Amino acid sequence: MAVQPEGTPCWADAMFTDLEGAKAFYGGVLGWTFGEASTEFGDYTEAYADGKAAAAVVPPMPGQEDQSQWCLYFASQDAAATAQRIRDNGGEVLMGPMQVGEFGTMCLARDPGGVVFGVWQSGAHEGFAAPMGEPGAYTWAEVFTREPEKTDAFFPALFGYRAKQMQDDAVDFRVFDLGENSVLGRMRMTDDFPPEMPPYINVYFRVPDCDEAVTRATKLGGTLQFGPMDTPFGRFAALTDPQGANFSVIDTSRTEGEFPATTEVS
């Protein structure tokens, strides 16, 4: 795999107090299988879609129990330099940069609006290996924030994104482009979100049938938050797993409607 452009979403993982429960849930919903836990790296456990690395699950660090949430990592060619740009643009580095054996260098950070994300400088582990179009693979992500103006300034400054604003008075949604590719969305959290819910990055995983995935998720203890809904991008639904981590499933083969109009933002 070629080195990914700076700012490309390249990996996702989540902490779970009940690691076996998480494996059973996501295996049932997304069809993932799991590798052996890496005791050297805190029982970090990779998930596979059709045998290819799709994400990972890990027990929580001390003091972070019951704080399950998916974390999206962005590619960096120099994690230390990216960490400095995070600070320079009003973000906070929470951990690292730290070397993770031969696999690469990581850091965890928080944007000025409170959204936690990761940075990954690849070594032996280059990130997602499961192709986006395959069942169980990462497909898309959106920053959900109550302070969109902070996110809108931060991420383009950090990674050189270009921004496009959706022309829809009913929703405040922005798309960030890297080169010719759209790589990240940004959604303003409305009053429909519980006030205690922190801002977060919502990750989407591909499924062959959205409705079936929702049925499996709810039977396994997940909660349906929204959908299933048909869109020009695919049929999707927003879910919360039994341990409180939010994510979405999407069937990109089932599309409906016209793509929304957008305006480039300088």
Sequence and secondary structure as in RCSB ss.txt:
>XXXX:A:sequence
MAVQPEGTPCWADAMFTDLEGAKAFYGGVLGWTFGEASTEFGDYTEAYADGKAAAAVVPPMPGQEDQSQWCLYFA
SQDAAATAQRIRDNGGEVLMGPMQVGEFGTMCLARDPGGVVFGVWQSGAHEGFAAPMGEPGAYTWAEVFTREPEK
TDAFFPALFGYRAKQMQDDAVDFRVFDLGENSVLGRMRMTDDFPPEMPPYINVYFRVPDCDEAVTRATKLGGTLQ
FGPMDTPFGRFAALTDPQGANFSVIDTSRTEGEFPATTEVS
>XXXX:A:secstr
     TT EEEEEEE SSHHHHHHHHHHHH  EE   BGGGTTBEEEEETTEEEEEEE   TT TT   EEEEEE
 S HHHHHHHHHHTT EEEEEEEEETTTEEEEEEE TTS EEEEEEESS  S  S TTSTTSEEEEEEEES HHH
HHHHHHHHH  EEEEE  TT  EEEEEETTEEEEEEEE  TTS TT   EEEEEEE S HHHHHHHHHHTT EEE
EEEEEETTEEEEEEE TTS EEEEEETT   S    EEEE 
